[in-house]
Amino acid sequence: MQIDRRRFLATSSAAIAAGTLRPWPLLAQTPAPAGTFEALRRGVGIFTLRGGTIGWLVSPDAVVVVDSQYADSAPVCLDGLKRRTTRAFDLLINTHHHADHTGGNGVFKPVVKRILAHARVPELQRMAAVQAGNEAQQVYPDSTFTDVWREAIGNEQVAARHYGPAHTGGDAIITFERANVVHMGDLVFNRAHPRVDRPAGASIANWITSLERIPKDHDKDTAYIFGHGNPRFGVTGSRADLDAMRNYLVAMIELVRKGVAAGQSRDEIVKLDTLPGFPDVEPLVPSLSLGAVLGVAYDEITARG
């Protein structure tokens, strides 16, 4: 299936890095954005507005949602899904703990039977909320798994798998097996500098390994959903986009290794503003810069922090 990736909107919130909840300004005669729904295949689609891309399955016998964005954007998604189905919502899955993927959990909680995530997500979500001072606003997963979870929901087989630490210490990819669609969460920032949450257990080295393993567990026709993306490339794609993300991480960490071997300081290494060979990779927000990624890579390689 060919997906017109240029039709999709990338997320555009500085809160991706900050992890805070910021409502839209209350401007006179300025309605909240409507959001974008897009069907992919076999009842699976995406919703984009603000925060990480939401995946959804709506069929006569199943409703599953992947990630929940923020408390102020989640109602737009929920209202749109309710216009597509009258059945109860079976499941909400969080791909990881960041606020732009879990901030809307409280919106979905009254209508879903359960919320599922990797076993580390509640702990990491709570730690981030304490730091941000918004613990009272949190709604945590009530079901967890460690390595692999798989269940038939209606006529679809839904699976969640943890490949080890990558973007955080609690990432999961979600596979709609019969639709052959995989939600990657933030394991792919499509042609954009990623956030690498080292305090939450991130590992660039294992992120690279994960992006090598995931395509081997799927096939050449698998369609992928990405947590974030450069607007020119969008938030859906194919194995080629996973390879592009992997190649970026490999080139970036190799650059840092060479710098460390040459005796360069952290401050010298993070001054680089472009990664040779990757002209299409851009910052989604100022805080998600190449320098920020290089700094985390330096800390990982030298085991700092």
TORKOL-4160 file (C-alpha; in steps of 0.2 Angstrom, whole numbers, padded with zeros to 4 digits, m for minus):
305
<pt num="1" X="0000" Y="0000" Z="0000"/>
<pt num="2" X="0006" Y="0017" Z="m0005"/>
<pt num="3" X="0004" Y="0030" Z="0009"/>
<pt num="4" X="0005" Y="0049" Z="0004"/>
<pt num="5" X="0016" Y="0054" Z="0018"/>
<pt num="6" X="0016" Y="0072" Z="0013"/>
<pt num="7" X="m0003" Y="0073" Z="0018"/>
<pt num="8" X="0002" Y="0070" Z="0037"/>
<pt num="9" X="0006" Y="0084" Z="0049"/>
<pt num="10" X="0021" Y="0083" Z="0060"/>
<pt num="11" X="0018" Y="0088" Z="0078"/>
<pt num="12" X="0023" Y="0106" Z="0083"/>
<pt num="13" X="0024" Y="0108" Z="0102"/>
<pt num="14" X="0039" Y="0113" Z="0112"/>
<pt num="15" X="0031" Y="0103" Z="0126"/>
<pt num="16" X="0038" Y="0087" Z="0117"/>
<pt num="17" X="0054" Y="0090" Z="0127"/>
<pt num="18" X="0047" Y="0099" Z="0142"/>
<pt num="19" X="0034" Y="0086" Z="0146"/>
<pt num="20" X="0021" Y="0099" Z="0152"/>
<pt num="21" X="0003" Y="0102" Z="0148"/>
<pt num="22" X="0000" Y="0118" Z="0139"/>
<pt num="23" X="m0018" Y="0122" Z="0133"/>
<pt num="24" X="m0021" Y="0132" Z="0118"/>
<pt num="25" X="m0022" Y="0151" Z="0120"/>
<pt num="26" X="m0040" Y="0157" Z="0123"/>
<pt num="27" X="m0041" Y="0169" Z="0109"/>
<pt num="28" X="m0057" Y="0177" Z="0104"/>
<pt num="29" X="m0065" Y="0170" Z="0088"/>
<pt num="30" X="m0050" Y="0157" Z="0087"/>
<pt num="31" X="m0057" Y="0139" Z="0088"/>
<pt num="32" X="m0046" Y="0125" Z="0094"/>
<pt num="33" X="m0038" Y="0115" Z="0079"/>
<pt num="34" X="m0049" Y="0101" Z="0072"/>
<pt num="35" X="m0035" Y="0088" Z="0071"/>
<pt num="36" X="m0033" Y="0076" Z="0056"/>
<pt num="37" X="m0039" Y="0058" Z="0055"/>
<pt num="38" X="m0032" Y="0047" Z="0041"/>
<pt num="39" X="m0037" Y="0029" Z="0038"/>
<pt num="40" X="m0022" Y="0017" Z="0033"/>
<pt num="41" X="m0029" Y="0000" Z="0031"/>
<pt num="42" X="m0041" Y="m0013" Z="0038"/>
<pt num="43" X="m0048" Y="m0001" Z="0051"/>
<pt num="44" X="m0032" Y="0006" Z="0057"/>
<pt num="45" X="m0028" Y="0024" Z="0056"/>
<pt num="46" X="m0020" Y="0039" Z="0064"/>
<pt num="47" X="m0024" Y="0056" Z="0072"/>
<pt num="48" X="m0013" Y="0071" Z="0072"/>
<pt num="49" X="m0015" Y="0087" Z="0082"/>
<pt num="50" X="m0003" Y="0091" Z="0096"/>
<pt num="51" X="0009" Y="0079" Z="0103"/>
<pt num="52" X="0014" Y="0061" Z="0098"/>
<pt num="53" X="0004" Y="0053" Z="0084"/>
<pt num="54" X="m0011" Y="0043" Z="0090"/>
<pt num="55" X="m0015" Y="0027" Z="0081"/>
<pt num="56" X="m0032" Y="0019" Z="0081"/>
<pt num="57" X="m0042" Y="0003" Z="0076"/>
<pt num="58" X="m0060" Y="0005" Z="0073"/>
<pt num="59" X="m0070" Y="m0010" Z="0067"/>
<pt num="60" X="m0087" Y="m0017" Z="0071"/>
<pt num="61" X="m0080" Y="m0028" Z="0085"/>
<pt num="62" X="m0065" Y="m0018" Z="0091"/>
<pt num="63" X="m0059" Y="m0001" Z="0096"/>
<pt num="64" X="m0041" Y="0001" Z="0101"/>
<pt num="65" X="m0031" Y="0018" Z="0104"/>
<pt num="66" X="m0013" Y="0020" Z="0104"/>
<pt num="67" X="m0006" Y="0035" Z="0114"/>
<pt num="68" X="m0017" Y="0049" Z="0120"/>
<pt num="69" X="m0008" Y="0066" Z="0116"/>
<pt num="70" X="m0012" Y="0080" Z="0129"/>
<pt num="71" X="m0027" Y="0083" Z="0140"/>
<pt num="72" X="m0033" Y="0097" Z="0128"/>
<pt num="73" X="m0031" Y="0088" Z="0112"/>
<pt num="74" X="m0037" Y="0071" Z="0117"/>
<pt num="75" X="m0055" Y="0076" Z="0117"/>
<pt num="76" X="m0054" Y="0081" Z="0099"/>
<pt num="77" X="m0048" Y="0063" Z="0095"/>
<pt num="78" X="m0061" Y="0055" Z="0106"/>
<pt num="79" X="m0075" Y="0065" Z="0098"/>
<pt num="80" X="m0069" Y="0060" Z="0081"/>
<pt num="81" X="m0068" Y="0041" Z="0086"/>
<pt num="82" X="m0085" Y="0042" Z="0093"/>
<pt num="83" X="m0092" Y="0048" Z="0077"/>
<pt num="84" X="m0085" Y="0032" Z="0069"/>
<pt num="85" X="m0092" Y="0019" Z="0081"/>
<pt num="86" X="m0105" Y="0016" Z="0094"/>
<pt num="87" X="m0096" Y="0002" Z="0103"/>
<pt num="88" X="m0086" Y="0003" Z="0119"/>
<pt num="89" X="m0068" Y="0006" Z="0118"/>
<pt num="90" X="m0058" Y="m0010" Z="0122"/>
<pt num="91" X="m0040" Y="m0003" Z="0125"/>
<pt num="92" X="m0029" Y="0012" Z="0126"/>
<pt num="93" X="m0010" Y="0008" Z="0124"/>
<pt num="94" X="0004" Y="0020" Z="0129"/>
<pt num="95" X="0020" Y="0017" Z="0119"/>
<pt num="96" X="0030" Y="0026" Z="0133"/>
<pt num="97" X="0028" Y="0038" Z="0147"/>
<pt num="98" X="0031" Y="0055" Z="0140"/>
<pt num="99" X="0017" Y="0068" Z="0143"/>
<pt num="100" X="0013" Y="0071" Z="0124"/>
<pt num="101" X="0009" Y="0052" Z="0123"/>
<pt num="102" X="0000" Y="0050" Z="0140"/>
<pt num="103" X="m0007" Y="0067" Z="0145"/>
<pt num="104" X="m0024" Y="0063" Z="0137"/>
<pt num="105" X="m0026" Y="0046" Z="0147"/>
<pt num="106" X="m0038" Y="0054" Z="0159"/>
<pt num="107" X="m0049" Y="0059" Z="0144"/>
<pt num="108" X="m0050" Y="0041" Z="0138"/>
<pt num="109" X="m0050" Y="0033" Z="0155"/>
<pt num="110" X="m0069" Y="0034" Z="0157"/>
<pt num="111" X="m0073" Y="0025" Z="0140"/>
<pt num="112" X="m0059" Y="0012" Z="0139"/>
<pt num="113" X="m0059" Y="m0005" Z="0148"/>
<pt num="114" X="m0041" Y="m0003" Z="0152"/>
<pt num="115" X="m0024" Y="0006" Z="0149"/>
<pt num="116" X="m0009" Y="m0005" Z="0144"/>
<pt num="117" X="0010" Y="0000" Z="0144"/>
<pt num="118" X="0027" Y="m0008" Z="0147"/>
<pt num="119" X="0030" Y="m0011" Z="0165"/>
<pt num="120" X="0042" Y="0004" Z="0167"/>
<pt num="121" X="0029" Y="0016" Z="0161"/>
<pt num="122" X="0020" Y="0020" Z="0177"/>
<pt num="123" X="0036" Y="0023" Z="0187"/>
<pt num="124" X="0044" Y="0034" Z="0174"/>
<pt num="125" X="0027" Y="0043" Z="0171"/>
<pt num="126" X="0026" Y="0046" Z="0190"/>
<pt num="127" X="0044" Y="0052" Z="0191"/>
<pt num="128" X="0042" Y="0065" Z="0177"/>
<pt num="129" X="0025" Y="0071" Z="0184"/>
<pt num="130" X="0034" Y="0074" Z="0201"/>
<pt num="131" X="0047" Y="0084" Z="0192"/>
<pt num="132" X="0035" Y="0094" Z="0182"/>
<pt num="133" X="0023" Y="0097" Z="0197"/>
<pt num="134" X="0008" Y="0089" Z="0189"/>
<pt num="135" X="0006" Y="0072" Z="0198"/>
<pt num="136" X="m0012" Y="0075" Z="0202"/>
<pt num="137" X="m0016" Y="0076" Z="0183"/>
<pt num="138" X="m0009" Y="0059" Z="0179"/>
<pt num="139" X="m0019" Y="0044" Z="0174"/>
<pt num="140" X="m0007" Y="0028" Z="0174"/>
<pt num="141" X="m0009" Y="0012" Z="0165"/>
<pt num="142" X="m0018" Y="m0001" Z="0175"/>
<pt num="143" X="m0011" Y="m0016" Z="0165"/>
<pt num="144" X="0008" Y="m0019" Z="0161"/>
<pt num="145" X="0019" Y="m0031" Z="0152"/>
<pt num="146" X="0038" Y="m0034" Z="0152"/>
<pt num="147" X="0043" Y="m0041" Z="0135"/>
<pt num="148" X="0029" Y="m0046" Z="0124"/>
<pt num="149" X="0010" Y="m0045" Z="0126"/>
<pt num="150" X="m0002" Y="m0051" Z="0113"/>
<pt num="151" X="m0021" Y="m0053" Z="0112"/>
<pt num="152" X="m0036" Y="m0055" Z="0100"/>
<pt num="153" X="m0047" Y="m0040" Z="0100"/>
<pt num="154" X="m0062" Y="m0043" Z="0089"/>
<pt num="155" X="m0055" Y="m0049" Z="0072"/>
<pt num="156" X="m0038" Y="m0041" Z="0075"/>
<pt num="157" X="m0023" Y="m0048" Z="0084"/>
<pt num="158" X="m0014" Y="m0034" Z="0093"/>
<pt num="159" X="0003" Y="m0036" Z="0100"/>
<pt num="160" X="0015" Y="m0025" Z="0110"/>
<pt num="161" X="0034" Y="m0028" Z="0111"/>
<pt num="162" X="0048" Y="m0020" Z="0121"/>
<pt num="163" X="0065" Y="m0021" Z="0113"/>
<pt num="164" X="0074" Y="m0014" Z="0127"/>
<pt num="165" X="0079" Y="0004" Z="0131"/>
<pt num="166" X="0080" Y="0016" Z="0117"/>
<pt num="167" X="0071" Y="0032" Z="0117"/>
<pt num="168" X="0067" Y="0029" Z="0135"/>
<pt num="169" X="0068" Y="0014" Z="0146"/>
<pt num="170" X="0050" Y="0009" Z="0143"/>
<pt num="171" X="0047" Y="0009" Z="0125"/>
<pt num="172" X="0035" Y="m0002" Z="0116"/>
<pt num="173" X="0030" Y="m0004" Z="0098"/>
<pt num="174" X="0012" Y="m0009" Z="0094"/>
<pt num="175" X="0007" Y="m0021" Z="0080"/>
<pt num="176" X="m0010" Y="m0023" Z="0072"/>
<pt num="177" X="m0005" Y="m0040" Z="0065"/>
<pt num="178" X="m0019" Y="m0043" Z="0052"/>
<pt num="179" X="m0018" Y="m0025" Z="0046"/>
<pt num="180" X="0001" Y="m0026" Z="0046"/>
<pt num="181" X="0003" Y="m0009" Z="0053"/>
<pt num="182" X="0015" Y="m0005" Z="0067"/>
<pt num="183" X="0015" Y="0010" Z="0078"/>
<pt num="184" X="0033" Y="0014" Z="0083"/>
<pt num="185" X="0030" Y="0027" Z="0096"/>
<pt num="186" X="0045" Y="0038" Z="0097"/>
<pt num="187" X="0057" Y="0025" Z="0091"/>
<pt num="188" X="0056" Y="0035" Z="0075"/>
<pt num="189" X="0057" Y="0054" Z="0073"/>
<pt num="190" X="0055" Y="0054" Z="0055"/>
<pt num="191" X="0069" Y="0065" Z="0048"/>
<pt num="192" X="0069" Y="0075" Z="0064"/>
<pt num="193" X="0081" Y="0076" Z="0078"/>
<pt num="194" X="0075" Y="0065" Z="0092"/>
<pt num="195" X="0073" Y="0067" Z="0111"/>
<pt num="196" X="0085" Y="0054" Z="0120"/>
<pt num="197" X="0078" Y="0053" Z="0138"/>
<pt num="198" X="0094" Y="0047" Z="0146"/>
<pt num="199" X="0087" Y="0050" Z="0164"/>
<pt num="200" X="0073" Y="0039" Z="0160"/>
<pt num="201" X="0085" Y="0025" Z="0154"/>
<pt num="202" X="0087" Y="0029" Z="0136"/>
<pt num="203" X="0101" Y="0020" Z="0126"/>
<pt num="204" X="0106" Y="0026" Z="0109"/>
<pt num="205" X="0116" Y="0010" Z="0106"/>
<pt num="206" X="0101" Y="m0002" Z="0109"/>
<pt num="207" X="0090" Y="0010" Z="0100"/>
<pt num="208" X="0101" Y="0007" Z="0084"/>
<pt num="209" X="0099" Y="m0012" Z="0088"/>
<pt num="210" X="0080" Y="m0011" Z="0090"/>
<pt num="211" X="0079" Y="m0002" Z="0073"/>
<pt num="212" X="0088" Y="m0017" Z="0065"/>
<pt num="213" X="0078" Y="m0030" Z="0074"/>
<pt num="214" X="0060" Y="m0023" Z="0071"/>
<pt num="215" X="0060" Y="m0024" Z="0052"/>
<pt num="216" X="0066" Y="m0043" Z="0054"/>
<pt num="217" X="0050" Y="m0046" Z="0064"/>
<pt num="218" X="0039" Y="m0039" Z="0051"/>
<pt num="219" X="0038" Y="m0040" Z="0032"/>
<pt num="220" X="0042" Y="m0028" Z="0017"/>
<pt num="221" X="0023" Y="m0023" Z="0016"/>
<pt num="222" X="0022" Y="m0018" Z="0034"/>
<pt num="223" X="0016" Y="0000" Z="0036"/>
<pt num="224" X="0023" Y="0010" Z="0050"/>
<pt num="225" X="0017" Y="0025" Z="0061"/>
<pt num="226" X="0029" Y="0036" Z="0069"/>
<pt num="227" X="0028" Y="0047" Z="0085"/>
<pt num="228" X="0034" Y="0062" Z="0076"/>
<pt num="229" X="0040" Y="0068" Z="0059"/>
<pt num="230" X="0047" Y="0082" Z="0049"/>
<pt num="231" X="0032" Y="0089" Z="0039"/>
<pt num="232" X="0040" Y="0086" Z="0023"/>
<pt num="233" X="0041" Y="0067" Z="0027"/>
<pt num="234" X="0026" Y="0064" Z="0038"/>
<pt num="235" X="0022" Y="0052" Z="0052"/>
<pt num="236" X="0019" Y="0036" Z="0042"/>
<pt num="237" X="0030" Y="0026" Z="0031"/>
<pt num="238" X="0040" Y="0010" Z="0027"/>
<pt num="239" X="0055" Y="0001" Z="0032"/>
<pt num="240" X="0066" Y="0013" Z="0022"/>
<pt num="241" X="0061" Y="0026" Z="0036"/>
<pt num="242" X="0066" Y="0015" Z="0050"/>
<pt num="243" X="0083" Y="0012" Z="0041"/>
<pt num="244" X="0085" Y="0031" Z="0039"/>
<pt num="245" X="0082" Y="0034" Z="0057"/>
<pt num="246" X="0095" Y="0020" Z="0061"/>
<pt num="247" X="0108" Y="0027" Z="0049"/>
<pt num="248" X="0106" Y="0044" Z="0057"/>
<pt num="249" X="0109" Y="0037" Z="0075"/>
<pt num="250" X="0124" Y="0027" Z="0068"/>
<pt num="251" X="0132" Y="0042" Z="0060"/>
<pt num="252" X="0129" Y="0053" Z="0075"/>
<pt num="253" X="0136" Y="0041" Z="0088"/>
<pt num="254" X="0151" Y="0037" Z="0076"/>
<pt num="255" X="0154" Y="0056" Z="0075"/>
<pt num="256" X="0154" Y="0058" Z="0094"/>
<pt num="257" X="0166" Y="0043" Z="0096"/>
<pt num="258" X="0178" Y="0050" Z="0084"/>
<pt num="259" X="0177" Y="0067" Z="0093"/>
<pt num="260" X="0180" Y="0058" Z="0110"/>
<pt num="261" X="0195" Y="0048" Z="0103"/>
<pt num="262" X="0202" Y="0065" Z="0096"/>
<pt num="263" X="0201" Y="0072" Z="0113"/>
<pt num="264" X="0187" Y="0084" Z="0110"/>
<pt num="265" X="0177" Y="0091" Z="0124"/>
<pt num="266" X="0158" Y="0089" Z="0126"/>
<pt num="267" X="0156" Y="0108" Z="0122"/>
<pt num="268" X="0166" Y="0106" Z="0106"/>
<pt num="269" X="0156" Y="0091" Z="0100"/>
<pt num="270" X="0139" Y="0099" Z="0103"/>
<pt num="271" X="0143" Y="0114" Z="0093"/>
<pt num="272" X="0139" Y="0105" Z="0077"/>
<pt num="273" X="0123" Y="0111" Z="0069"/>
<pt num="274" X="0122" Y="0098" Z="0054"/>
<pt num="275" X="0126" Y="0080" Z="0053"/>
<pt num="276" X="0135" Y="0076" Z="0036"/>
<pt num="277" X="0125" Y="0066" Z="0025"/>
<pt num="278" X="0108" Y="0070" Z="0033"/>
<pt num="279" X="0103" Y="0086" Z="0026"/>
<pt num="280" X="0084" Y="0082" Z="0028"/>
<pt num="281" X="0085" Y="0080" Z="0046"/>
<pt num="282" X="0078" Y="0095" Z="0055"/>
<pt num="283" X="0073" Y="0101" Z="0073"/>
<pt num="284" X="0054" Y="0100" Z="0076"/>
<pt num="285" X="0057" Y="0113" Z="0090"/>
<pt num="286" X="0072" Y="0122" Z="0096"/>
<pt num="287" X="0076" Y="0111" Z="0111"/>
<pt num="288" X="0076" Y="0095" Z="0099"/>
<pt num="289" X="0093" Y="0100" Z="0091"/>
<pt num="290" X="0107" Y="0090" Z="0084"/>
<pt num="291" X="0118" Y="0097" Z="0098"/>
<pt num="292" X="0106" Y="0091" Z="0111"/>
<pt num="293" X="0107" Y="0073" Z="0104"/>
<pt num="294" X="0126" Y="0074" Z="0102"/>
<pt num="295" X="0127" Y="0079" Z="0120"/>
<pt num="296" X="0117" Y="0064" Z="0126"/>
<pt num="297" X="0128" Y="0053" Z="0115"/>
<pt num="298" X="0144" Y="0060" Z="0123"/>
<pt num="299" X="0137" Y="0056" Z="0140"/>
<pt num="300" X="0132" Y="0039" Z="0135"/>
<pt num="301" X="0149" Y="0035" Z="0127"/>
<pt num="302" X="0159" Y="0042" Z="0141"/>
<pt num="303" X="0146" Y="0036" Z="0154"/>
<pt num="304" X="0143" Y="0053" Z="0162"/>
<pt num="305" X="0127" Y="0057" Z="0172"/>
